[in-house]
């Protein structure tokens, strides 16, 4: 006879999911200037995490740490730990090219390659050897464009330059290019700041669709956008992660007075 431990099975809690990316005591220096101070932040799969805060507060610096883009900045020094699936991304055995395939990046301004729409998306899978035949490559390009919500708009013009598209279409092309290599995390640095409201709304809808598959981090100056698209929000100020938590709580009941002052417009 099994002992009664006094636990109602209905009340048993689900185990806490391991964060996809975990930063601990993360500090970043550009020469003598410290840009990030002891940041602890978890990024979870199937969620959008927004990073908000004034210009120059460390949001983009944090983003560049996650796929080690700071490695190419002269004089930049990173201290602390960033783990992806529990493995340190700065470990000597980590191949940076493979890391950046797993961690896609979408920048502030759309930056399609000076190639055709098809070749923009095909470039990554080709150099990473992700498709064995032309047919496989075509299928991957089409599926990536479909997931980026762009295929129906460009299916009859895949040979045209990516730069011939509108700004919003170019940004969706860049998202298709990012997801074509099969990333697990997508970083977006102000992805809508150069777009009109209609294109912005389409990108926001796309982000919400993509979070079913990826862990997504979005740097944004728009608190309204953060409130619309994210499940969690982190507020940065002067290189410090002041507060992080569920988006609804950050915007309605923040714990830190600096967060309250920022979201109510007292500074920024």
Secondary structure, DSSP 8 states (H G I E B T S, - for coil): -----S--GGG--------SEEEEEEEEEETTEEEEEEEEEEE-TT-EEEEE-STTSSHHHHHHHHTTGGGGSTTEEEEEEEEETTEETTSTT--HHHHHHHEEEE-SS----SSBHHHHHHHHHHHTT--SSHHHHHHHHHHHHHHTT-HHHHTT-TTSBGGGS-HHHHHHHHHHHHHTT--SEEEEESTTTTS-HHHHHHHHHHHHHHTTTSEEEEE-S-HHHHHHH-SEEEEEETTEEEEEEEHHHHHHS-SSHHHHHHHTTS--
